[in-house]
């Protein structure tokens, strides 16, 4: 998993660094007008270890999202060339050859074709059941992968809450050690609390939205592929198709 994710982690790191540089330049320009305003980098430095964990979480989530957008497109899930070749072989009655070709390909469409043809010995109805059961398994596998986006989206606010607690602890430590603490003395702990919470909520909004987008996209694509494979099997292996071929 980590080996497959490493190229996308590099892209995610570049995105995060570029965004940080853009914010830093923006804040540098604004600093000439408002001297008392802290930059985004200054605010991030106040987040401590929890801020580093939040950035790491966002990088992992970004890498996962890029990977899923690349590998779970319709062109990747449905191999049109294999689908056409399998249909041609089935129309000629070469079921074993069609199964061999489908089983060698790792796309979603080829997997459900292979699952259907593996049970073709039981007739057309058994073939349809094989396709439906394989489609359920493969759809579950795809949804299990994108559920990591939901995990990232839910971890973000929890880490933000952890940063809130550690920031409040820091503020109370200042109150305890000083006889007359001022708001400025407690500012660091307050910054840690609020900035961590903000970053955590931002992570939740981005990656939970991405998760539901990917979930709906996969549901739509797999449904259309299932229909296409079902129609192909009906054209080549149904009793009506077999009777037409015999004539």
C-alpha positions in Angstrom: 0.0 0.0 0.0 2.7 2.5 1.0 4.8 1.6 -2.0 1.9 2.3 -4.4 1.2 5.5 -2.5 4.7 6.9 -2.5 4.6 8.6 -5.9 1.3 10.4 -4.9 2.8 11.4 -1.6 5.5 13.3 -3.5 2.8 15.1 -5.5 0.9 15.8 -2.3 4.0 17.2 -0.6 4.6 19.5 -3.5 1.0 20.8 -3.3 1.3 21.4 0.4 4.7 23.2 0.1 3.4 25.3 -2.8 0.3 26.3 -0.9 2.5 27.2 2.2 4.8 29.3 0.0 1.8 31.1 -1.5 0.3 31.9 1.9 3.8 33.0 3.1 4.1 35.4 0.2 0.6 36.7 0.7 1.3 37.3 4.4 4.6 39.0 3.7 2.8 41.5 1.4 0.1 42.1 3.9 2.6 42.6 6.7 3.7 45.9 5.2 0.2 47.3 5.9 -0.6 45.5 9.2 2.4 45.0 11.3 0.6 43.4 14.2 -1.0 40.6 12.1 0.7 37.2 12.4 1.5 35.3 9.3 0.1 31.9 8.5 3.6 30.4 9.2 3.8 32.1 12.6 0.4 30.7 13.4 1.4 27.2 12.3 4.5 27.3 14.4 2.3 27.8 17.4 0.5 24.4 16.7 3.3 22.3 18.0 3.5 18.5 17.4 -0.3 18.3 16.7 0.2 20.7 13.8 2.8 18.4 12.3 0.4 15.4 12.7 -2.3 17.4 11.0 -0.1 18.3 8.0 1.0 14.7 7.7 -2.6 13.6 7.7 -3.6 16.1 5.0 -0.6 14.9 2.9 -1.7 11.3 3.2 -5.3 12.2 2.4 -4.2 14.3 -0.7 -2.0 11.4 -1.9 -4.9 9.0 -1.6 -7.3 11.3 -3.4 -4.9 11.8 -6.3 -4.3 8.0 -6.5 -8.0 7.2 -6.5 -8.7 9.9 -9.1 -6.1 8.4 -11.4 -6.7 4.7 -10.8 -10.5 4.7 -10.4 -11.5 6.6 -13.6 -14.0 5.0 -15.9 -11.3 4.2 -18.5 -9.3 2.3 -15.8 -12.3 0.4 -14.4 -13.7 -0.6 -17.8 -11.3 -2.2 -20.4 -13.2 -1.7 -23.7 -10.6 -3.7 -25.7 -11.0 -6.8 -23.5 -14.7 -6.4 -23.4 -14.9 -6.4 -27.2 -12.5 -9.3 -27.5 -14.4 -11.4 -25.0 -17.7 -10.6 -26.8 -16.2 -11.7 -30.1 -15.0 -15.0 -28.6 -18.3 -15.7 -26.8 -20.2 -15.1 -30.0 -18.1 -17.9 -31.5 -18.7 -20.2 -28.6 -15.1 -20.0 -27.3 -16.0 -19.7 -23.6 -12.7 -21.0 -22.2 -10.6 -18.6 -24.3 -12.8 -15.7 -23.3 -12.4 -16.6 -19.6 -8.6 -16.9 -20.0 -8.4 -13.4 -21.5 -10.8 -11.9 -18.9 -8.9 -13.5 -16.0 -5.6 -12.1 -17.1 -6.8 -8.5 -17.0 -7.2 -6.7 -13.6 -9.8 -4.1 -14.5 -13.2 -4.1 -12.8 -15.1 -5.1 -16.0 -12.7 -8.0 -16.7 -13.0 -9.3 -13.1 -16.8 -9.5 -13.2 -16.7 -11.1 -16.7 -14.2 -13.7 -15.3 -16.5 -14.3 -12.3 -19.5 -14.8 -14.6 -17.7 -17.2 -17.0 -16.3 -19.2 -14.2 -19.8 -20.4 -13.5 -20.9 -20.7 -17.2 -21.1 -24.5 -16.8 -24.4 -24.1 -15.0 -26.1 -22.3 -17.9 -27.0 -18.6 -18.5 -28.8 -18.1 -15.2 -25.8 -19.4 -13.2 -23.6 -17.1 -15.3 -25.7 -14.1 -14.4 -25.5 -15.1 -10.7 -21.7 -15.3 -11.0 -21.6 -11.9 -12.5 -23.8 -10.4 -9.8 -21.9 -11.9 -6.9 -18.5 -10.9 -8.4 -19.8 -7.4 -9.0 -20.8 -7.1 -5.3 -17.4 -8.3 -4.2 -15.5 -6.0 -6.5 -17.7 -3.0 -5.6 -17.1 -3.7 -1.9 -13.3 -3.8 -2.6 -13.4 -0.4 -4.4 -15.5 1.2 -1.6 -13.1 -0.2 1.0 -10.2 1.5 -0.6 -11.9 5.0 -0.8 -13.0 4.6 2.8 -9.5 5.7 3.8 -10.6 9.2 2.7 -13.4 9.0 5.2 -10.9 7.9 7.8 -8.6 10.9 7.1 -11.7 13.2 7.2 -12.7 11.9 10.6 -9.1 11.9 12.1 -8.6 15.5 11.2 -11.2 17.0 13.7 -10.0 14.6 16.4 -6.4 15.8 16.0 -7.7 19.3 16.0 -9.5 18.6 19.3 -6.3 17.2 20.7 -4.5 20.4 19.7 -7.3 22.4 21.5 -6.8 20.4 24.7 -3.0 20.8 24.6 -3.3 24.5 23.9 -5.6 25.0 26.8 -3.2 23.1 29.0 -0.4 25.4 27.9 -2.6 28.5 28.7 -3.5 27.2 32.2 0.2 26.5 32.9 1.0 30.1 32.1 -1.8 31.3 34.4 -0.4 29.0 37.2 3.1 30.3 36.9 2.4 34.1 36.6 0.9 36.3 39.4 -0.7 38.7 36.9 -1.0 37.0 33.5 -1.9 39.2 30.6 -3.8 38.1 27.4 -0.4 38.3 25.6 1.1 35.7 28.0 -1.7 33.2 27.2 -1.8 34.0 23.5 0.4 31.1 22.5 -1.8 28.5 24.0 -4.9 30.1 22.5 -3.3 30.2 19.1 -2.4 26.5 19.5 -6.0 25.7 20.4 -7.7 27.6 17.6 -5.3 27.0 14.8 -5.3 23.3 15.4 -9.1 23.2 15.5 -9.3 25.2 12.3 -6.9 22.9 10.4 -8.7 19.8 11.7 -12.1 21.1 10.5 -10.6 22.1 7.2 -9.3 18.5 6.7 -12.7 17.1 7.6 -14.6 19.4 5.1 -12.1 18.6 2.2 -11.7 14.8 2.6 -15.3 13.9 3.7 -16.5 15.8 0.6 -13.9 14.0 -1.5 -15.0 10.7 0.0 -18.7 11.1 -0.9 -17.7 12.4 -4.4 -15.6 9.3 -5.0 -18.3 7.0 -3.6 -21.0 8.4 -5.8 -18.6 8.3 -8.8 -17.7 4.6 -8.2 -21.4 3.7 -7.8 -22.3 5.4 -11.1 -19.4 3.9 -13.1 -19.8 0.3 -11.7 -23.5 0.4 -12.4 -23.0 1.3 -16.0 -20.2 -1.3 -16.4 -22.5 -4.0 -14.8 -25.2 -3.1 -17.3 -22.8 -3.2 -20.2 -21.4 -6.6 -19.2 -24.9 -8.0 -18.5 -26.1 -6.9 -21.9 -23.0 -8.4 -23.5 -23.6 -11.8 -21.8 -27.3 -11.7 -22.8 -26.3 -11.1 -26.5 -23.8 -14.0 -26.5 -24.9 -16.6 -23.9 -28.6 -16.3 -23.4 -30.8 -19.2 -24.7 -32.2 -16.8 -27.3 -28.7 -15.9 -28.5 -27.7 -19.6 -28.6 -30.8 -20.5 -30.7 -30.0 -17.6 -33.1 -26.4 -18.8 -33.5 -27.6 -22.4 -34.1 -29.8 -21.2 -37.0 
